[in-house]
Amino acid sequence: MELTVELLPIITGGSRIALLSEESASSLGVHSSDRIRIKYGNQELIAIANIAEFFSPKRIGFYDETAKALGVKEDETVSVQLAPLPESLFNVRAKLHGERLRENDIVTIVRDVVERHLSTAEIAAFLTALSIHGLSSSENEALSRAMVATGKTMSFGEGPILDKHSVGGIPGDKTSMLVVPIVAAAGYTIPKTSSRAITSPAGTADRVETLCPVNLGIDEIKNVVAKTGGCLVWGGALELAPADDLFIQVEYPLGIDPMLLPSILSKKKAMGATHVAIDIPTGMGAKIKTRTEAYTLASDFVDLGKRLGLNIQCALTFGDQPLGCGIGPALEAREALATLLGGGPPDLRDKAVSLAGMLFEMVGAENGRAKAEDMIDSGKAAAKMRQIIAAQGGNPKVMPDDLPVGCEHVEVKSERAGKIIWLSTDNIVRIAREAGAPKEKGAGMILHAKLGEAVHRDSILYEIYAEKNSKLTSALELAKTLPPILLTTKPAEKMILDQVPEKLAHEKTFSLDR
Amino acid sequence: MELTVELLPIITGGSRIALLSEESASSLGVHSSDRIRIKYGNQELIAIANIAEFFSPKRIGFYDETAKALGVKEDETVSVQLAPLPESLFNVRAKLHGERLRENDIVTIVRDVVERHLSTAEIAAFLTALSIHGLSSSENEALSRAMVATGKTMSFGEGPILDKHSVGGIPGDKTSMLVVPIVAAAGYTIPKTSSRAITSPAGTADRVETLCPVNLGIDEIKNVVAKTGGCLVWGGALELAPADDLFIQVEYPLGIDPMLLPSILSKKKAMGATHVAIDIPTGMGAKIKTRTEAYTLASDFVDLGKRLGLNIQCALTFGDQPLGCGIGPALEAREALATLLGGGPPDLRDKAVSLAGMLFEMVGAENGRAKAEDMIDSGKAAAKMRQIIAAQGGNPKVMPDDLPVGCEHVEVKSERAGKIIWLSTDNIVRIAREAGAPKEKGAGMILHAKLGEAVHRDSILYEIYAEKNSKLTSALELAKTLPPILLTTKPAEKMILDQVPEKLAHEKTFSLDR
């Protein structure tokens, strides 16, 4: 069938879609989501058919990217016919029926995700099936390799390339901002890419951005790493494992995360890492709630690492409460900087030197932790951080208090004396986000009491910071409904954790931040 | 945030979507698939956010249906903020995690599907989870009831309202075209709605359409049934259980069909049926391959029927080969008419009088089958069919040979003598569709040899009919690769059914026709 091209003035960045009228779809025998083969001169392209009511039967609608791919202009004529469904879709269907996919099956799926030949509904079905059926070791390997193969990769030359990653889940975890300068100060290479917050009050990229630009290109990253041995950049626009970015977009509304392992390790592999420390925060406040889960995940990481040629060690870390005291991009960057300068909260310092020490020992050093401590105490880590800040285009002389935080701020005091028995990371995340984090970089919270501490009546429990008064008010309002910190005078005093039925039961949080 | 409305010149009939620039999405803290609340004067509406590159940050894009729902015009200003995720989405997530949904959870999902508040990706994930986890009896009931409650319903007064349904899967099954006039001729009410073919060469609506219009409105259907006691109409545009129509659209590319039971029975319930005969073709050539499966499905139908107040009997019918000889809309209508007139193939007559007889006995008659035979032999069924054809706007005097069939036609002869051991319904479907069915109503096949029959060398095995010579050629070409009829001289001669690896292994058929 010959149809006239109509350019649709929208770029959705989504699937490669062509719009047909009901009439021409019916003549072609095409149903919604069927594929059509479009020919224009020597060019040929497969698109997913969307069927539109009230669309001219003589026309075919192309989004900009489809038109560009075909090299066709408005009002030109193309030839259209029904195309068979892609092989990848049959492999998706096989997974829906619980079959195990072979390497080549997975390659077809990942390639068609990147080339936009699978619709979001088809990708959603695939991810749902993975989430329910789980992935075998060889499926995880094949997915990782296929995601690396369909994206860009970087190389930082000979010698071990170190990296560190947290599976995420506790607020205030600014450890990477310490591990990178500590490791680089010891002469190793550690090109760290990080994500921005999706569901949390700050991602590492958001935190570092209060000190220097993080949105660097591949060549800029190479320069920074060549100069300093490390970097702290945003990984989102580098097109490392672009399939993963598309998977995450679909996973987000569904609240599922079946590809945690290949998602993380494909990006490490794409950055050329050889030795990776994986932090698995474990506890009531973390994504991983129990040690059993954590050990299983850790073994899976090590196993997949071996298959991919990555040397991996996992650390199960205390995940019952936030790390340190600051929550929100600028408040966390302040705290990270203060800790590099020798101060800061002890839990943050401990975690950073432990993880850095683990990395040192992975590449053959002895007494890794002592070596990491020394990097801080000698001032070398702080100096390295200033080098990295300068190389990425920030002010190397910055001091913690130079970083602007929200000028609207309130202290919340304890109504009685008692002992802290619970910090709700879920509630802390929601309050900090209500205050404006991560978008408003100065917004967030400072926790003044952590687990096990005793407080007096009128002790400050926490502060909320915001850039706008209205946001401060609504965050404070939310904190009344969702108390971030609970205390008790006797251990048995707070036996009811939640009530059902109750509206909150539905508002389970889901974290996709990595 | 205040944004200016830009109308997008497309109606996709899909989700209620609003387009935002990356910049304004980021300011609002909105990620792709998040919901936004849009206010315009006193009107308020929740839409799913799509984030577009290169879209003006001062604007918000509305598809026509969103703009209409809000009553807003181009260049007017609306106020936009991030909205919480809908409760239905949390219920979808619960199903993804294998939880059992309660009635009210399912109501939220079905309502939000109909109101386009769930995206196709979210619906796809829900259907995938249902397909993998299965549905409990109470989930099936709740889905059926919710689908009826969100659609239109019909009522045909006092007394039993009979209906008949096939779960589908064998080509050439034109039984409904006989059961309806037989039952109506005996004085019962049987308002039958049918579907068009999606993956098969003909649906009942396609077959009947060669005799009279089938695209009737609700009032027209009432008139036809009041006059004749029966009807044979297309159910697709009546908005009975519209959620089901949306579910089927998403299921189609995924090749899954988890809602078979509620999909069928919600539509029967919406038509006011009280007694329903369900035909379950069982065998190598049908959707249901084994008796075990068929008995399970039959019990599930009866069980769900009880919960919905429907009296149901299921018939397991022979499903190893097509029914009758004609395949394709006009060829099948010819055969149905011939059988009503006392001729036709014996298997078709047997199936029709058996099912009609079953319905008669369900409402208290004795010797149902004999009664059904009598309706044909006395000419009453044929007279009733002519009444129905006239009431729906067709020519009541039509004779089988009056129906035009494809003028391009070829006979395929046997290359040797032997016995028919296999008719591949999959291959027959593909060949008939390649010839032009169901779009070209005169296209299709006539089978001249059925299972167990002996043929001579040069006996005609089958004919292919097409309206266009090119289609006849390509159907004949396909028939060489995918033989529709296999014969053997000795029973052990054809032991290899298929080979792996082989391209065909991927092209499994999937039928959503009901």
Boltz contact constraints between the chains, C-beta under 6 A:
constraints:
  - contact:
      token1: [A, 11]
      token2: [B, 52]
      max_distance: 6.0
  - contact:
      token1: [A, 11]
      token2: [B, 53]
      max_distance: 6.0
  - contact:
      token1: [A, 11]
      token2: [B, 54]
      max_distance: 6.0
  - contact:
      token1: [A, 12]
      token2: [B, 50]
      max_distance: 6.0
  - contact:
      token1: [A, 12]
      token2: [B, 52]
      max_distance: 6.0
  - contact:
      token1: [A, 13]
      token2: [B, 53]
      max_distance: 6.0
  - contact:
      token1: [A, 29]
      token2: [B, 439]
      max_distance: 6.0
  - contact:
      token1: [A, 32]
      token2: [B, 249]
      max_distance: 6.0
  - contact:
      token1: [A, 33]
      token2: [B, 253]
      max_distance: 6.0
  - contact:
      token1: [A, 50]
      token2: [B, 12]
      max_distance: 6.0
  - contact:
      token1: [A, 52]
      token2: [B, 11]
      max_distance: 6.0
  - contact:
      token1: [A, 52]
      token2: [B, 12]
      max_distance: 6.0
  - contact:
      token1: [A, 53]
      token2: [B, 11]
      max_distance: 6.0
  - contact:
      token1: [A, 53]
      token2: [B, 13]
      max_distance: 6.0
  - contact:
      token1: [A, 54]
      token2: [B, 11]
      max_distance: 6.0
  - contact:
      token1: [A, 90]
      token2: [B, 506]
      max_distance: 6.0
  - contact:
      token1: [A, 93]
      token2: [B, 255]
      max_distance: 6.0
  - contact:
      token1: [A, 96]
      token2: [B, 128]
      max_distance: 6.0
  - contact:
      token1: [A, 96]
      token2: [B, 256]
      max_distance: 6.0
  - contact:
      token1: [A, 120]
      token2: [B, 121]
      max_distance: 6.0
  - contact:
      token1: [A, 121]
      token2: [B, 120]
      max_distance: 6.0
  - contact:
      token1: [A, 121]
      token2: [B, 121]
      max_distance: 6.0
  - contact:
      token1: [A, 121]
      token2: [B, 124]
      max_distance: 6.0
  - contact:
      token1: [A, 121]
      token2: [B, 250]
      max_distance: 6.0
  - contact:
      token1: [A, 122]
      token2: [B, 253]
      max_distance: 6.0
  - contact:
      token1: [A, 124]
      token2: [B, 121]
      max_distance: 6.0
  - contact:
      token1: [A, 124]
      token2: [B, 124]
      max_distance: 6.0
  - contact:
      token1: [A, 124]
      token2: [B, 125]
      max_distance: 6.0
  - contact:
      token1: [A, 125]
      token2: [B, 124]
      max_distance: 6.0
  - contact:
      token1: [A, 125]
      token2: [B, 128]
      max_distance: 6.0
  - contact:
      token1: [A, 125]
      token2: [B, 254]
      max_distance: 6.0
  - contact:
      token1: [A, 128]
      token2: [B, 96]
      max_distance: 6.0
  - contact:
      token1: [A, 128]
      token2: [B, 125]
      max_distance: 6.0
  - contact:
      token1: [A, 128]
      token2: [B, 128]
      max_distance: 6.0
  - contact:
      token1: [A, 128]
      token2: [B, 129]
      max_distance: 6.0
  - contact:
      token1: [A, 129]
      token2: [B, 128]
      max_distance: 6.0
  - contact:
      token1: [A, 132]
      token2: [B, 132]
      max_distance: 6.0
  - contact:
      token1: [A, 249]
      token2: [B, 32]
      max_distance: 6.0
  - contact:
      token1: [A, 250]
      token2: [B, 121]
      max_distance: 6.0
  - contact:
      token1: [A, 253]
      token2: [B, 33]
      max_distance: 6.0
  - contact:
      token1: [A, 254]
      token2: [B, 125]
      max_distance: 6.0
  - contact:
      token1: [A, 255]
      token2: [B, 93]
      max_distance: 6.0
  - contact:
      token1: [A, 256]
      token2: [B, 96]
      max_distance: 6.0
  - contact:
      token1: [A, 439]
      token2: [B, 29]
      max_distance: 6.0
  - contact:
      token1: [A, 506]
      token2: [B, 90]
      max_distance: 6.0
